[in-house]
Amino acid sequence: MNVMHTGEPAIERSVTLNFIGDWGQANFHRICGWLTQEFCDRAGPRSRVATWSIRHGGIEALELVHAGEAQMCVATPAMLLGDALTGDGIFAGNPMPSLRALAVLPQNDRLVMAIDPKFGISSFAELRDKKPPLRIAVSADDGTNFIGYVTQRYMEAHGIDEATLRSWGGEYVTATRPEQSLFKMRDGLVDAVVQEAIMTPWWVDSMRVRNAIALPVEEQALEKLEGQLGYRRNILPAGFWESLKVPLPTLDFSDFALVVRDDLPDDIAHLLTWCVVETREALERQYRHIPPERSPLSYPLEPSKLLQTPLPLHPGAARFYSEAGLL
């Protein structure tokens, strides 16, 4: 049943869209489900939206949108996505100049390394000095995985590339999703982990069960990552885990971008963006049972921040923000 109200935008024709979320059980699928319902309520009677799952590390979602096989995807971290336009960074040799954004949904995530306390290491300087043969659980740096790509740049900035780790007798133990790495850490299958999704129970369990020590990111590494790659720094507050007694300097891994192609029909982009801004409370309600500092989505969603996107706005999105007095 159509539930449009007077003054709301609408599309009279029926529309079929393909969205791409995550692996199937995380936040991107929830975001896609929210937008599907709100959009279809305001489009023609036979409108429908499919949400596809990814199998690899996320870059395939952007590739499918750029190829025109899907109309929208969700991607994180936002800080990497500007490189898609020029084919830099993880997108080297694979530029996607037609990508545009509808909005960015803010969140507060970080990438952190944690290590078993048996090594007596609490800093990267001690790690480089002791050179232990660590097995480190990470997401794979396989050309598809944003987490794996950032992880290797993070370790290289600290002077520990894969060749260095192997020279110590250690190795990276790779997976795709965050929980796969964190479960290996929790279950004692590895000595250390580097991951994002910092607010999840997977991290809490790994830190508690192993009594793990989180290593502060070094200032020189942050300066390199910021200056050369445009990454951002962040802080994990004291008390975030029981074992964390002082604030922890970290690398930022934040924000979900809603990405489309520049030739998405203007009225569809406009309506989707209207739904993001004007029905945002329906998404917020799905996270309000979680304390804001531990929520995978930062709430309340502020309209003025939703348009601060890592890619140029789609013209239909820009038109909505302009009409709303936000642009």
C-alpha positions as CSV (number, residue, x, y, z in Angstrom):
1,M,0.0,0.0,0.0
2,N,1.3,3.5,-0.9
3,V,1.7,5.7,2.2
4,M,2.6,9.0,0.5
5,H,1.6,12.2,2.3
6,T,0.8,15.5,0.7
7,G,4.0,17.5,0.0
8,E,6.2,14.4,-0.2
9,P,8.1,13.7,-3.4
10,A,6.9,10.7,-5.4
11,I,7.7,8.7,-8.6
12,E,4.5,7.6,-10.4
13,R,6.2,5.0,-12.6
14,S,7.2,1.6,-11.2
15,V,11.0,1.2,-10.6
16,T,13.2,-1.8,-10.1
17,L,16.5,-1.2,-8.4
18,N,19.5,-3.3,-7.2
19,F,21.3,-2.3,-4.0
20,I,24.5,-3.9,-2.7
21,G,24.9,-4.2,1.0
22,D,27.4,-6.3,3.0
23,W,28.0,-10.0,3.5
24,G,24.4,-10.4,4.7
25,Q,24.3,-9.9,8.5
26,A,25.7,-6.5,9.1
27,N,24.8,-2.8,9.0
28,F,24.8,-2.3,5.2
29,H,21.9,-4.7,4.7
30,R,19.9,-2.9,7.5
31,I,20.5,0.4,5.7
32,C,19.5,-1.0,2.3
33,G,16.3,-2.5,3.9
34,W,15.4,0.9,5.4
35,L,15.8,2.7,2.1
36,T,14.0,0.0,0.2
37,Q,10.9,0.4,2.3
38,E,10.9,4.2,2.3
39,F,11.6,4.5,-1.4
40,C,9.0,1.9,-2.5
41,D,6.3,3.6,-0.4
42,R,6.7,6.6,-2.6
43,A,7.2,5.0,-6.0
44,G,4.9,3.2,-8.5
45,P,2.8,0.2,-7.5
46,R,5.1,-2.4,-8.9
47,S,8.3,-0.9,-7.6
48,R,10.8,-3.3,-6.1
49,V,14.4,-3.3,-4.8
50,A,16.7,-6.3,-4.4
51,T,19.6,-6.2,-2.0
52,W,22.7,-8.2,-3.1
53,S,25.3,-9.5,-0.7
54,I,29.0,-9.3,-1.3
55,R,31.4,-12.3,-1.0
56,H,34.8,-10.6,-0.9
57,G,36.1,-7.4,0.7
58,G,33.7,-4.7,-0.6
59,I,35.4,-3.2,-3.7
60,E,33.1,-5.3,-5.9
61,A,30.1,-3.3,-4.7
62,L,31.6,-0.2,-6.2
63,E,32.6,-2.0,-9.3
64,L,29.1,-3.3,-9.9
65,V,27.6,0.2,-9.4
66,H,30.2,1.7,-11.7
67,A,29.4,-1.0,-14.3
68,G,25.7,-0.2,-14.1
69,E,24.8,-3.7,-12.8
70,A,23.6,-2.2,-9.5
71,Q,22.2,1.2,-8.8
72,M,23.4,1.9,-5.2
73,C,25.9,0.4,-2.7
74,V,27.1,1.2,0.8
75,A,30.8,1.5,1.3
76,T,33.2,2.2,4.2
77,P,35.6,3.8,5.2
78,A,34.6,7.0,3.5
79,M,38.3,8.2,3.5
80,L,39.2,5.7,0.8
81,L,36.5,6.4,-1.7
82,G,37.8,9.6,-3.3
83,D,40.6,7.5,-4.8
84,A,38.1,5.7,-6.8
85,L,37.6,8.6,-9.2
86,T,41.3,8.7,-10.2
87,G,42.3,5.1,-9.7
88,D,44.6,5.6,-6.8
89,G,45.2,3.6,-3.6
90,I,43.2,0.4,-3.5
91,F,41.7,1.4,-6.8
92,A,45.0,1.6,-8.7
93,G,44.5,0.7,-12.3
94,N,40.7,0.6,-11.8
95,P,39.4,4.2,-11.9
96,M,35.7,4.7,-11.5
97,P,35.1,8.3,-12.5
98,S,31.3,7.9,-12.8
99,L,30.7,7.3,-9.1
100,R,28.7,9.8,-7.2
101,A,27.3,10.0,-3.6
102,L,23.8,10.5,-2.2
103,A,24.9,10.9,1.5
104,V,27.3,9.7,4.1
105,L,26.0,8.1,7.3
106,P,28.3,9.0,10.1
107,Q,29.8,6.4,12.5
108,N,32.8,6.4,14.8
109,D,35.0,3.4,14.0
110,R,38.7,2.8,14.5
111,L,41.4,0.3,13.4
112,V,43.4,-1.1,16.3
113,M,46.1,-3.7,16.9
114,A,45.9,-5.8,20.1
115,I,48.4,-8.4,21.2
116,D,48.5,-11.3,23.8
117,P,50.1,-10.0,27.0
118,K,52.5,-13.0,27.2
119,F,54.8,-11.1,24.9
120,G,55.2,-8.2,27.3
121,I,54.7,-5.7,24.5
122,S,52.6,-2.5,24.9
123,S,54.0,-0.3,22.0
124,F,55.1,-0.6,18.4
125,A,58.6,0.4,19.5
126,E,58.7,-2.6,21.8
127,L,57.3,-4.8,19.0
128,R,60.0,-3.8,16.6
129,D,62.7,-4.2,19.3
130,K,61.6,-7.7,20.4
131,K,60.7,-9.0,16.9
132,P,58.5,-11.9,18.2
133,P,57.3,-14.5,15.7
134,L,53.7,-13.3,15.8
135,R,50.7,-14.9,14.1
136,I,48.5,-11.8,13.4
137,A,44.9,-12.2,12.3
138,V,44.0,-9.6,9.6
139,S,41.6,-9.1,6.7
140,A,43.3,-10.0,3.4
141,D,45.0,-7.3,1.4
142,D,43.8,-9.0,-1.8
143,G,42.7,-6.0,-3.9
144,T,39.0,-6.3,-2.8
145,N,39.2,-5.7,0.9
146,F,39.2,-2.2,2.3
147,I,40.1,-3.4,5.8
148,G,43.0,-5.5,4.6
149,Y,44.3,-2.7,2.4
150,V,44.3,-0.2,5.3
151,T,45.7,-2.7,7.7
152,Q,48.8,-3.3,5.6
153,R,49.4,0.5,5.1
154,Y,49.0,0.9,8.9
155,M,51.6,-1.8,9.6
156,E,54.0,-0.5,6.9
157,A,53.7,3.0,8.5
158,H,55.0,1.4,11.7
159,G,57.9,-0.3,9.9
160,I,56.4,-3.8,9.9
161,D,55.5,-4.9,6.4
162,E,54.9,-8.6,5.5
163,A,58.5,-9.3,4.7
164,T,59.6,-7.9,8.0
165,L,57.1,-10.0,10.0
166,R,58.2,-13.1,8.1
167,S,61.8,-12.4,8.9
168,W,60.9,-12.6,12.6
169,G,59.3,-16.0,11.9
170,G,55.8,-14.6,12.0
171,E,52.9,-14.4,9.5
172,Y,49.6,-12.8,8.8
173,V,46.7,-15.1,9.1
174,T,44.1,-13.8,6.7
175,A,40.3,-13.8,6.5
176,T,37.7,-11.5,5.0
177,R,35.3,-10.3,7.7
178,P,36.2,-8.7,11.0
179,E,34.6,-11.3,13.2
180,Q,36.6,-14.0,11.5
181,S,39.8,-12.4,12.6
182,L,38.6,-11.6,16.0
183,F,37.3,-15.1,16.7
184,K,40.8,-16.4,15.9
185,M,42.2,-14.0,18.5
186,R,39.5,-14.9,21.1
187,D,40.1,-18.6,20.6
188,G,43.8,-18.4,20.9
189,L,44.5,-19.4,17.3
190,V,46.7,-16.3,16.8
191,D,48.9,-14.0,18.9
192,A,47.5,-10.7,17.8
193,V,44.8,-9.0,15.7
194,V,44.4,-5.8,13.6
195,Q,40.8,-5.0,12.9
196,E,38.0,-2.4,12.8
197,A,34.4,-2.8,13.9
198,I,35.7,-1.7,17.3
199,M,32.3,-1.3,18.9
200,T,31.3,-5.0,18.4
201,P,31.0,-7.7,21.0
202,W,33.7,-9.6,19.0
203,W,36.2,-7.0,20.2
204,V,35.0,-7.0,23.7
205,D,35.3,-10.8,23.9
206,S,38.7,-10.9,22.4
207,M,40.0,-8.2,24.8
208,R,38.4,-9.9,27.8
209,V,39.2,-13.5,27.1
210,R,42.8,-12.9,26.1
211,N,43.4,-9.9,28.4
212,A,44.9,-8.4,25.3
213,I,46.9,-5.2,25.1
214,A,45.9,-2.6,22.5
215,L,48.9,-0.8,21.0
216,P,48.7,3.0,20.5
217,V,49.3,4.1,17.0
218,E,52.6,6.0,16.8
219,E,52.6,9.7,15.9
220,Q,55.1,9.3,13.1
221,A,52.9,6.6,11.6
222,L,49.9,8.8,11.8
223,E,51.7,11.7,10.2
224,K,52.7,9.4,7.3
225,L,49.2,8.0,6.9
226,E,47.7,11.4,7.0
227,G,50.2,13.1,4.8
228,Q,50.7,10.5,2.1
229,L,47.3,8.8,2.0
230,G,44.8,11.3,3.5
231,Y,43.8,9.0,6.4
232,R,42.5,10.4,9.7
233,R,43.4,9.9,13.3
234,N,40.9,9.0,16.1
235,I,40.9,8.2,19.8
236,L,39.5,5.3,21.8
237,P,38.5,6.7,25.2
238,A,39.8,5.2,28.5
239,G,37.4,2.6,29.8
240,F,36.1,1.6,26.4
241,W,37.4,-1.8,27.4
242,E,38.0,-2.8,31.1
243,S,41.7,-3.1,30.3
244,L,42.0,0.3,28.6
245,K,43.1,2.7,31.4
246,V,44.1,5.7,29.3
247,P,42.9,7.1,26.0
248,L,44.3,5.2,23.0
249,P,45.4,7.0,19.8
250,T,44.1,5.0,16.8
251,L,43.5,5.2,13.1
252,D,40.0,6.3,12.0
253,F,37.9,3.8,10.0
254,S,34.6,5.7,9.9
255,D,31.5,6.6,7.9
256,F,29.2,4.7,5.5
257,A,28.8,6.3,2.1
258,L,25.8,5.7,-0.2
259,V,27.2,5.5,-3.7
260,V,25.5,5.6,-7.1
261,R,26.5,6.3,-10.7
262,D,26.2,9.7,-12.3
263,D,23.6,8.6,-14.8
264,L,21.1,7.3,-12.2
265,P,17.9,9.1,-13.1
266,D,17.6,12.4,-11.3
267,D,14.2,11.8,-9.8
268,I,15.4,8.4,-8.3
269,A,18.5,10.0,-6.8
270,H,16.4,12.9,-5.5
271,L,13.8,10.6,-3.9
272,L,16.4,8.3,-2.3
273,T,18.2,11.3,-0.8
274,W,14.9,12.7,0.5
275,C,14.3,9.3,2.2
276,V,17.7,9.4,3.8
277,V,17.2,12.8,5.3
278,E,13.5,12.9,6.0
279,T,13.0,9.4,7.2
280,R,16.3,9.1,9.1
281,E,14.6,8.6,12.4
282,A,13.3,5.2,11.2
283,L,16.9,4.1,10.9
284,E,18.0,5.8,14.1
285,R,15.4,3.8,16.1
286,Q,17.1,0.6,15.1
287,Y,20.2,1.7,17.0
288,R,18.9,3.6,20.0
289,H,19.1,0.6,22.3
290,I,22.9,0.8,21.9
291,P,24.8,3.5,23.8
292,P,25.9,6.2,21.2
293,E,29.6,5.7,21.9
294,R,29.2,1.9,21.0
295,S,26.7,2.2,18.2
296,P,27.7,1.1,14.7
297,L,25.8,4.2,13.5
298,S,26.3,7.6,15.1
299,Y,22.9,9.1,16.1
300,P,21.2,11.4,15.9
301,L,21.8,11.8,12.2
302,E,22.4,15.5,11.5
303,P,21.3,16.5,8.0
304,S,24.1,19.1,7.6
305,K,26.6,16.2,8.0
306,L,24.9,13.8,5.7
307,L,26.0,15.7,2.6
308,Q,29.7,15.8,3.6
309,T,30.4,13.0,1.2
310,P,33.8,11.6,0.0
311,L,32.6,11.7,-3.7
312,P,30.8,14.5,-5.6
313,L,27.1,14.6,-5.0
314,H,24.8,13.2,-7.6
315,P,22.9,16.1,-9.2
316,G,19.6,14.8,-7.9
317,A,21.0,14.6,-4.4
318,A,22.5,18.1,-4.7
319,R,19.1,19.4,-5.8
320,F,17.4,17.9,-2.7
321,Y,20.0,19.4,-0.4
322,S,19.7,22.8,-2.1
323,E,15.9,22.7,-1.9
324,A,16.2,21.8,1.8
325,G,18.4,24.8,2.5
326,L,21.4,22.5,3.4
327,L,23.7,23.1,0.4
